[in-house]
Amino acid sequence: MLSLVSETEYDVIVAGYGPVGETCANLLGYYGIKALILDKEKNTYPLPRAITWDAECQRAMSHCEFLSEVKTRKIRGVDNKDANKKSIMKITMEGFDTYNYQHRILFIHQPQFDEAHRENAKKYPTNTIKTGSELLAVDEVNGIINCTYKNIDTDEKFTVKSKYLLACDGANSTVRKLNGIKLHSLDADESWMVVDGYTKSSFECFAEIDAIQYCNPTRPTTIIQGVENCFRFEIAYMPGDTIEEIQKETVFRKYIDEWIGDNEVEFSRTAVYSFHAAAAEKWSIGNIFLLGDAAHQMPPFMGQGMNSGCRDAENLLWKINGVLKGLYSPKILASYESERKPHVARITRAAIKMGSVINAKNKFKALIRNTALRIQGYIKGNENIFPILNGNRLGKGIHKMPKIKNVSLERYYFNEINVRLHDGRILSTDQVLEKSFGIIINNLKGSKKLSEKYLKILNDHQFKIINVSNDYQQSNYNNYISCEETHNDMQIFCDKYECDGVILRPDKYVYDLLTFNKSDSLETIIDKVFNNLKEKIDFN
C-alpha cells in the first residue's frame, strides 16, 4: 500500500494548467500568493485549440513582461458569404470597443501561447508547479481544503492543504465531479470537422480579411488564416457522414481545395469535435471555485470560450488576494458567480445564435438569413450587430452607481487613458494603478497635501489616486499621482457622464462615478469614496 506524503500548506491550489490555469498561475504569482499548480499532463497540448485572444484578456495580463513574446496576428475582419461566395455581411473590427488597448481581438497559436504563459509563471517564487500530477481526492473541513494527488510516473501519493481550490481542469472537471456539482446541457450540441495546418503563403481569399464564414447550407464551413500562416477549416458534419470517412484527406479536401487554390499546405490535425453549450448548476462550494470550462462551455462561433475562462480568473483572483491579505471580508467572494455567470450566459446565447446562423442547412432558411443579415449590416453597422462584445457588462456584485442621463456605467470595463508623469514618462492608467483599487480624478486643483492618516488609509487598503490636471504638481506619494493627459479622454468621459472622476476596481471595471465640489479637499473625496465602498466590500 502506498503511503501518503504530507506537504506544505498553500494559500491556493490550482487544478488544471491549460490557458485558464496558466492565467491563474501568473496572477497568483503577481499577487505573491503561495500557490500549487497541478496538471496530469506533463507538457502543453501540442496542437492548437483556442485561436483568439481578446482585449480584456490581453489587458488583464498587461503587467506580465512576456506578452510581447506571444506570437499574434491582428484580426481585420470576418466575411460571411453565401453559397455563391458573395458577401452577405462583412464585419470589420471598426466600431468594436478596444478599451484603448492595441487590438480588439488577436489570433494566437495556442501551443506557443501556453509556453509563454508557463515560462513566465515559473519566474514567481511563490508558485510551485507540478505537471505530471493527477488529482485524486478533494474535501473541505472547516474552511481548509485537503487534496490528494499522485505523481503519474511513480504513483507516489501526496496530501496537501490550502485555503482555496480553483478548478481549471476543463469540461470533464475532476473537481466538479468529486464535489457532485451537476453540469446542465443547454441543448446546442453539434459536430464539426476541424482541419488545422500550415501554408507557405496566405490564401488569396484573405487579401482584406482574416476569416470567412461560408454559409453554404449544403456544407457550412469556417475558414481562418491564423498566426504565421497557420490555417483552420471547421467543416460541418452532415447527415450521412461518418467520422472515419470525413477524416480522409481525399474526402475533406473536396470541401477546402476551392479556398486553398494553388498554395502548398501541410495538415497538422484532423478531428471531429462535438461543440457543446453547458453550465454548472453552481460555480462554487465552500472555498472551491470552478473556472473556465469546468463552470461553463460554449460553441466556438464567437471565439469566447478561453477568453471567458480568463475573465473568470481576473474577476476571482483580485478578490481572493484581498481576502488573504485581510483587506476584505470573505463574503466578497460570493460576487464571483453573481457577476460572471450572467455575462457568460449572454455570451453563450450569442455564440449559439451565431452558430445557428452559420449552420442553417435548409436552403429556404438560408435565403431568409442572407436577406436579414444584408439588411441588418446595412442599417446597423458593425458596432450594433454584436453589442455583447462592447461594454462587457457584469451581473450584480461589487458596484454601486445610479443612472446618469439614462446610461448606467457600473459593471462596465473602463478604457485605458495615457498620462504624462513629472519625469516625462508616458504610461497608461493601468500601468499606474496596477491591480489596485483606483480613483481617477479630473482636474482637481489646489493643495495636494495628504495627512499621515490618509496616506495610511490608502496604503492599508491598496488604493491609488490619479489626479489628471493641467496644473499637475510634483508628488512624493506612491499612492497619489498627479499627472496630465496626453489626449483629452478623461475630460471627454467626465463631460459625457456629468462627473468629476471614476472609482475603478482592481480589474478595471467601473465601481462608481465620482462627483464633488471643486472646493472639496482630497481628504474629503477619499472619505466619500471609502464610505461608499464599505457598504459593498466590508473593508476589514
C-alpha positions in Angstrom: 0.0 0.0 0.0 1.4 3.4 -1.0 2.0 5.8 1.8 0.8 9.4 1.7 3.4 12.1 1.9 2.2 15.3 3.6 3.3 18.6 2.0 3.3 22.2 2.9 0.1 24.1 3.2 -0.7 26.6 0.4 -3.0 29.6 0.1 -4.4 28.4 -3.3 -4.3 25.2 -5.2 -5.0 25.4 -9.0 -6.2 22.1 -10.5 -5.6 22.2 -14.3 -2.9 24.0 -16.3 -4.5 25.0 -19.5 -4.9 28.6 -20.5 -7.2 29.4 -17.5 -4.9 27.7 -15.1 -1.9 29.5 -16.7 -3.7 32.8 -16.2 -4.4 31.9 -12.6 -0.7 31.0 -12.0 0.5 34.3 -13.4 -2.0 36.4 -11.4 -1.3 34.4 -8.2 2.5 34.9 -8.8 1.9 38.6 -9.4 0.0 38.9 -6.1 2.6 37.0 -4.2 0.1 34.3 -3.2 1.6 30.9 -2.2 0.2 28.6 -4.8 0.4 25.0 -6.0 -0.5 24.3 -9.7 -1.3 20.7 -10.6 -1.9 19.1 -14.0 -2.0 15.5 -15.1 -0.2 16.2 -18.4 3.5 16.9 -18.3 3.6 19.2 -21.3 1.4 21.7 -23.1 -1.1 20.3 -25.6 0.9 20.3 -28.9 -1.9 21.3 -31.2 -3.9 24.5 -31.5 -7.4 24.6 -30.0 -8.3 28.2 -28.9 -7.2 30.7 -31.6 -8.4 34.1 -30.4 -7.3 36.4 -27.6 -9.4 39.5 -26.9 -8.5 42.9 -25.5 -9.9 42.3 -22.0 -7.7 39.2 -21.5 -4.7 40.9 -23.0 -5.2 43.8 -20.7 -5.7 41.5 -17.6 -2.1 40.2 -18.3 -0.6 43.5 -19.3 1.6 43.5 -16.1 3.4 40.5 -17.5 6.6 41.1 -19.5 6.1 38.0 -21.6 3.1 39.5 -23.6 5.5 40.8 -26.3 6.7 37.2 -26.7 3.3 35.8 -27.6 3.0 35.5 -31.4 -0.2 37.1 -32.6 -1.9 38.4 -35.7 -4.3 41.2 -35.8 -7.8 40.3 -36.9 -9.0 42.7 -39.6 -12.5 41.3 -40.1 -14.8 38.4 -40.9 -16.7 38.0 -44.2 -20.0 36.0 -44.2 -20.5 34.6 -47.7 -23.4 32.8 -49.3 -23.3 29.6 -51.3 -22.2 31.6 -54.3 -19.3 33.1 -52.3 -21.0 36.5 -52.4 -20.6 38.6 -49.3 -23.7 38.6 -47.1 -22.2 40.8 -44.4 -18.6 41.8 -43.8 -17.7 42.6 -40.2 -14.6 44.6 -39.5 -13.2 45.5 -36.1 -14.1 49.1 -36.6 -16.8 50.1 -34.0 -15.8 47.4 -31.5 -14.5 48.8 -28.2 -10.8 48.2 -27.7 -10.8 49.9 -24.3 -8.0 52.0 -25.8 -6.0 48.8 -26.0 -4.0 47.8 -29.1 -6.4 45.4 -30.8 -9.9 44.1 -30.0 -9.1 40.5 -31.0 -5.9 38.8 -31.9 -5.2 35.4 -33.4 -2.8 33.2 -31.4 -1.1 29.8 -31.8 -2.1 28.2 -28.6 0.9 25.9 -28.1 3.2 28.9 -28.2 0.7 31.0 -26.2 0.7 28.3 -23.5 4.5 28.0 -23.4 4.9 31.8 -23.0 2.5 31.8 -20.1 4.2 28.9 -18.4 7.7 30.3 -18.7 6.6 33.5 -17.0 4.7 31.7 -14.3 7.9 29.8 -13.3 9.6 33.1 -12.5 7.4 33.7 -9.4 9.0 32.2 -6.3 5.5 31.7 -4.7 4.4 29.3 -7.4 5.0 25.6 -7.1 4.2 23.9 -10.5 3.8 20.2 -10.6 2.8 18.8 -14.0 2.5 15.1 -14.3 0.4 15.1 -11.2 -3.1 13.7 -11.1 -5.7 15.0 -8.6 -7.4 12.1 -6.9 -9.5 13.4 -4.0 -10.8 16.7 -2.5 -12.6 17.5 0.7 -13.1 20.6 2.7 -13.2 20.7 6.6 -13.8 23.9 8.5 -12.7 26.1 5.6 -9.5 24.1 4.9 -9.2 22.1 1.7 -7.4 18.8 1.6 -6.3 17.4 -1.7 -4.7 14.1 -2.6 -2.8 13.7 -5.9 -0.3 11.3 -7.3 2.8 11.5 -9.5 1.8 9.7 -12.7 5.3 8.3 -13.2 6.0 6.9 -9.7 2.4 6.5 -8.4 3.6 8.2 -5.2 0.7 10.0 -3.5 0.7 13.3 -1.7 -1.7 15.2 0.5 -1.7 19.0 0.6 -3.8 21.6 2.3 -4.9 25.0 1.1 -7.4 27.8 1.8 -8.8 27.8 -1.7 -9.0 25.4 -4.6 -9.5 26.7 -8.2 -10.9 24.1 -10.6 -9.4 25.0 -14.0 -9.5 21.3 -15.1 -11.7 21.6 -18.1 -15.1 20.3 -19.4 -14.6 16.9 -17.7 -13.5 18.6 -14.4 -12.4 16.1 -11.8 -13.1 18.7 -9.1 -16.6 19.4 -10.3 -17.4 15.6 -10.3 -15.8 15.0 -6.9 -18.0 17.7 -5.4 -21.1 16.4 -7.0 -21.8 19.7 -8.9 -24.1 19.0 -11.8 -23.5 20.2 -15.3 -26.6 21.1 -17.3 -26.6 20.9 -21.1 -28.0 23.8 -23.0 -29.0 21.6 -25.9 -26.7 23.1 -28.5 -24.6 20.1 -29.4 -23.2 20.0 -33.0 -20.4 18.0 -34.6 -17.8 19.7 -36.8 -14.7 18.5 -38.5 -11.6 20.6 -37.7 -8.6 20.7 -40.0 -5.5 22.6 -38.9 -2.4 23.1 -40.9 0.3 25.4 -42.4 0.8 27.1 -45.7 3.8 28.9 -47.2 1.8 31.9 -48.3 -1.5 33.4 -47.4 -4.6 32.2 -49.2 -5.9 34.6 -51.9 -9.3 34.9 -50.2 -7.6 36.6 -47.2 -6.4 39.7 -49.0 -8.6 42.0 -46.9 -10.0 39.9 -44.1 -8.8 37.0 -41.9 -11.8 34.7 -41.5 -14.7 33.6 -43.7 -18.0 32.1 -42.7 -19.0 30.1 -45.7 -22.8 29.9 -45.1 -23.5 27.2 -47.6 -26.4 25.1 -46.5 -25.0 22.0 -48.2 -21.8 22.2 -46.2 -21.3 25.2 -43.8 -17.6 25.9 -43.4 -15.4 28.4 -41.4 -12.0 29.3 -42.9 -9.4 31.1 -40.8 -5.9 32.4 -41.5 -4.1 32.4 -38.2 -0.6 33.2 -36.9 2.3 32.8 -39.2 0.3 31.2 -42.0 -1.4 28.6 -39.8 -4.9 27.9 -41.1 -8.0 26.3 -39.8 -11.1 24.9 -41.5 -14.2 24.0 -39.5 -16.4 21.8 -41.7 -20.0 21.0 -40.6 -20.6 17.3 -40.0 -23.7 16.4 -42.1 -26.2 13.6 -42.0 -24.8 10.6 -43.7 -21.2 11.4 -42.8 -19.0 9.0 -40.8 -16.1 10.1 -38.7 -13.8 7.6 -40.4 -14.7 8.7 -43.9 -14.7 12.5 -43.5 -11.3 12.5 -41.9 -9.7 11.0 -45.1 -7.8 13.7 -46.9 -9.3 12.6 -50.2 -12.7 13.4 -48.8 -12.2 16.6 -46.8 -10.1 18.2 -49.5 -13.2 18.3 -51.7 -14.5 20.9 -49.3 -11.4 23.1 -48.8 -9.4 22.9 -52.1 -11.5 25.7 -53.6 -10.2 28.0 -50.8 -6.6 26.8 -50.8 -6.1 27.3 -54.5 -2.5 26.6 -55.6 -1.0 27.0 -52.2 1.2 24.3 -50.8 -0.2 23.1 -47.5 0.7 20.7 -44.7 -2.0 19.3 -42.5 -1.2 19.0 -38.7 -4.5 17.7 -37.4 -7.9 16.4 -38.4 -10.6 15.7 -35.8 -14.3 15.6 -35.4 -15.4 17.6 -32.4 -18.8 17.9 -30.7 -19.4 21.5 -29.8 -21.3 21.9 -26.6 -23.1 24.5 -24.5 -23.3 23.7 -20.9 -23.4 25.4 -17.5 -22.6 24.1 -14.0 -25.5 24.4 -11.6 -23.2 26.4 -9.2 -19.7 27.8 -9.6 -18.5 27.2 -6.0 -18.9 25.1 -3.0 -17.3 26.4 0.2 -13.8 27.6 -0.8 -13.8 25.6 -4.0 -14.4 27.6 -7.2 -15.0 26.4 -10.8 -13.4 28.5 -13.6 -13.5 28.2 -17.4 -14.8 25.0 -19.0 -15.2 23.4 -15.6 -18.0 26.0 -15.0 -19.3 26.8 -18.5 -18.9 25.6 -22.1 -20.0 27.3 -25.3 -19.7 26.7 -29.0 -16.6 28.3 -30.6 -18.5 30.6 -33.0 -17.6 33.8 -31.2 -14.1 32.8 -30.1 -15.0 33.4 -26.4 -14.5 30.1 -24.7 -11.0 30.5 -23.5 -11.4 34.3 -23.1 -14.4 33.8 -20.8 -12.3 31.5 -18.6 -9.5 34.0 -18.4 -12.1 36.7 -17.4 -13.2 34.3 -14.6 -9.6 34.2 -13.3 -9.2 38.0 -13.3 -12.5 38.5 -11.6 -11.9 36.0 -8.8 -8.3 36.5 -8.0 -8.3 40.2 -7.1 -11.0 39.3 -4.5 -9.1 36.2 -3.2 -6.0 38.4 -2.9 -7.8 41.0 -0.9 -9.3 38.4 1.5 -6.0 36.6 2.0 -4.3 40.0 2.8 -7.1 40.9 5.3 -8.4 43.8 3.1 -11.9 42.4 2.5 -14.4 40.2 4.2 -14.7 36.7 2.6 -18.3 37.4 1.7 -16.9 39.4 -1.3 -16.2 36.0 -3.0 -19.9 35.4 -3.5 -19.8 38.1 -6.1 -17.6 36.0 -8.4 -20.6 33.9 -9.6 -23.1 36.6 -9.4 -21.0 38.9 -11.6 -19.6 36.4 -14.1 -22.4 33.9 -14.6 -24.9 36.3 -16.3 -22.2 37.6 -18.6 -21.1 34.1 -19.6 -24.8 33.2 -20.2 -25.2 36.1 -22.6 -22.0 35.3 -24.5 -23.1 31.6 -24.6 -26.5 32.5 -26.0 -24.9 34.8 -28.6 -22.5 32.0 -29.6 -25.4 29.6 -30.0 -27.3 32.1 -32.1 -24.2 32.8 -34.2 -23.8 29.1 -34.8 -27.4 28.7 -35.8 -26.9 31.5 -38.4 -23.8 29.9 -39.9 -25.1 26.4 -39.7 -28.5 26.9 -41.4 -28.8 23.8 -43.6 -32.2 24.4 -45.0 -32.0 26.4 -48.3 -35.1 28.4 -47.6 -34.0 29.3 -44.1 -30.6 30.2 -45.6 -32.2 32.6 -48.1 -34.1 34.3 -45.3 -30.9 34.5 -43.2 -28.9 36.0 -46.1 -31.5 38.7 -46.7 -31.8 39.5 -43.0 -28.1 39.8 -42.5 -27.6 42.0 -45.5 -30.3 44.4 -44.2 -29.0 44.3 -40.7 -25.5 45.1 -41.7 -26.6 47.9 -44.0 -28.8 49.5 -41.3 -27.0 49.0 -38.1 -23.3 48.7 -39.0 -20.6 46.7 -37.2 -20.9 48.1 -33.7 -24.5 47.2 -33.3 -24.5 43.7 -34.8 -22.9 42.1 -31.7 -23.4 44.6 -28.9 -22.5 41.9 -26.4 -18.8 42.5 -27.4 -19.0 46.1 -26.3 -19.3 47.1 -22.6 -18.8 43.6 -21.2 -21.4 44.1 -18.5 -21.2 42.0 -15.4 -24.0 40.7 -13.3 -24.9 42.1 -9.8 -22.0 42.4 -7.4 -19.3 44.9 -6.4 -20.5 48.1 -7.9 -22.7 51.0 -7.0 -23.9 53.7 -9.3 -27.1 55.4 -10.3 -28.0 56.0 -13.9 -26.9 59.3 -15.4 -28.6 60.6 -18.5 -30.3 57.2 -18.6 -26.9 55.5 -19.0 -25.6 53.2 -16.3 -21.8 52.6 -16.4 -21.5 50.4 -13.4 -20.3 46.9 -14.2 -18.6 48.2 -17.4 -15.0 48.0 -18.4 -13.1 51.3 -18.2 -10.9 52.5 -21.1 -7.2 52.9 -20.5 -6.0 56.6 -20.5 -2.5 57.6 -21.3 -0.9 60.2 -18.9 2.4 62.0 -18.7 4.2 61.9 -15.4 6.6 64.5 -14.0 9.6 62.7 -15.2 8.3 62.8 -18.8 7.3 59.1 -18.9 4.0 58.3 -20.7 2.1 55.5 -19.0 -1.4 54.1 -19.2 -3.6 54.4 -16.2 -3.5 50.6 -16.0 0.3 50.8 -15.5 0.0 53.5 -12.8 -2.8 51.8 -10.9 -1.5 48.3 -11.5 -4.1 45.9 -9.8 -5.1 48.3 -7.0 -8.4 50.0 -6.4 -8.2 53.3 -8.1 -9.7 56.8 -8.1 -9.1 58.8 -11.2 -10.0 62.5 -10.6 -10.4 65.0 -13.3 -8.6 68.3 -12.8 -8.7 68.8 -9.0 -6.8 72.0 -8.3 -5.4 73.3 -5.1 -3.4 71.7 -2.3 -2.4 68.1 -2.8 -1.1 67.5 0.7 -2.3 64.4 2.5 -2.1 63.8 6.2 -0.4 60.7 7.6 -3.8 59.4 8.4 -5.0 59.4 4.8 -1.7 58.1 3.5 -2.1 55.1 5.9 -5.7 54.6 4.7 -4.5 54.4 1.1 -1.6 52.1 1.8 -3.6 49.8 4.1 -6.3 49.3 1.5 -4.0 49.2 -1.6 -5.6 52.2 -3.1 -4.1 54.6 -5.6 -5.3 58.1 -6.7 -4.6 59.6 -10.1 -5.3 63.3 -10.4 -5.4 64.3 -14.1 -4.8 68.0 -14.1 -3.4 70.6 -16.4 -1.5 72.2 -13.5 -0.2 69.0 -12.1 2.3 69.2 -9.3 5.2 67.1 -8.0 4.0 64.5 -5.5 6.2 62.2 -3.4 3.4 59.8 -2.5 3.5 56.3 -4.0 -0.3 56.1 -3.8 -1.1 59.6 -5.1 0.0 60.5 -8.7 -0.6 63.9 -10.2 -0.2 64.0 -14.0 -1.6 65.3 -17.2 -3.4 63.6 -20.1 -1.7 63.1 -23.4 -5.1 63.3 -25.1 -8.4 64.6 -23.7 -10.0 61.3 -22.9 -10.8 61.9 -19.2 -12.3 65.3 -19.8 -14.5 63.8 -22.6 -15.6 61.0 -20.3 -16.4 63.4 -17.4 -18.3 65.7 -19.7 -20.3 62.8 -21.2 -21.4 61.4 -17.8 -21.5 64.7 -15.8 -19.0 63.5 -13.3 -15.6 64.6 -11.8 -14.0 61.2 -11.7 -14.4 57.5 -11.6 -13.8 54.7 -9.0 -12.2 51.6 -10.6 -11.9 48.1 -9.2 -8.6 46.3 -9.5 -9.9 44.5 -12.6 -10.6 48.0 -14.2 -14.4 47.7 -14.1 -16.2 50.8 -13.0 -17.4 50.7 -9.4 -19.0 54.2 -9.4 -18.7 57.6 -10.9 -17.4 60.4 -8.6 -18.8 63.8 -8.2 -17.6 66.5 -5.8 -17.5 70.2 -5.2 -14.4 71.9 -6.6 -13.8 73.3 -3.1 -13.6 69.8 -1.7 -10.3 68.7 -0.3 -8.6 65.5 -1.4 -9.2 64.1 2.0 -13.0 64.8 1.8 -13.1 63.0 -1.5 -11.3 59.9 0.0 -13.8 59.9 2.9 -16.6 59.9 0.4 -15.2 57.0 -1.6 -14.4 54.8 1.4 -17.9 55.4 2.9 -19.3 54.3 -0.5 -17.1 51.2 -0.7 -17.7 50.0 2.8 -21.3 49.3 2.0 -20.4 46.8 -0.7 -16.9 45.4 0.2 -17.0 45.4 4.0 -13.4 46.5 4.4 -11.7 44.9 7.4 
